[in-house]
């Protein structure tokens, strides 16, 4: 069975619930890290927990949702090995996979309705990394990550 990890804050809760149902319908086993209600909460812990699971290889890809998507993508991209892409349309989702091999899809619930979120997610899930010149660029990102872990030289 295909597996997916998903998380949101209160601002992304309703969209997360909609996408979770969609993913299950598509045959995914979904690991939901929260939030588990629309009660106000802070996004950094949710984004970090999901990104850490991706970084450790427990999940290949994940989805983060907050109101704008910006906060989640900032947090997730601080974790080594995570390439979170904030996507507000299908084309960006495709390019984030083809060119950047994104492994976290970040969505903003005030910019993406459930119908569009499903289209973006479908495109993101089915698009493959194209490699080639883009692989060279991913290697450069990994070098930068190592420099950061080593204390920026």
Order of alpha helices (4+ residues) and beta strands (2+ residues): beta-alpha-beta-alpha-beta-alpha-beta-alpha-beta-alpha-alpha
